[in-house]
Amino acid sequence: MLRLGLLLLSILATTSVASRDSRPDYDVPAIQATALPGEARETLSLIKRGGPFPFRKDGSVFGNYERRLPVRSRGYYREYTVPTPGARDRGARRIVAGLGGTGDVRYSGEYYFTDDHYFSFRKILE
């Protein structure tokens, strides 16, 4: 009986970790780059040029703690501020860039936009 209980616990733990850690890209809705606000298109351009960025925190590691993006190792994602007209602070809009196969956000082609401070994301299609 104890062995059966341990086996079931092992299966449940493996299943929940596997489903949580392998969230595919297709779960993230998409948006065409041309449909982004102008400020987001400019931020995307700055990312691809390597800066300079207007905010000190731009380029810092995005932790993906809520796991709304595909799960990757720590340091894989970087965040960049998308200015919000009229905001007195950084606002809620960001582009999160993944390192992709290139290891460099400038060339990875893996970009996500959020306009609600990481509550939801849309994968940017170029």
Buried (B, 14 or more C-beta within 10 A) or exposed (E): EEEEEEEEEEEEEEEEEEEEEEBEEEEBEEBEBEEBBEBBBBBBEBBBEEEEBEBEEBBEEBEBEEEBBBEBEEEBBBBBBBBBEEEEEBBBBBBBBBBBEEEEBEEBBBBBBBBEEBEEBBBBEE
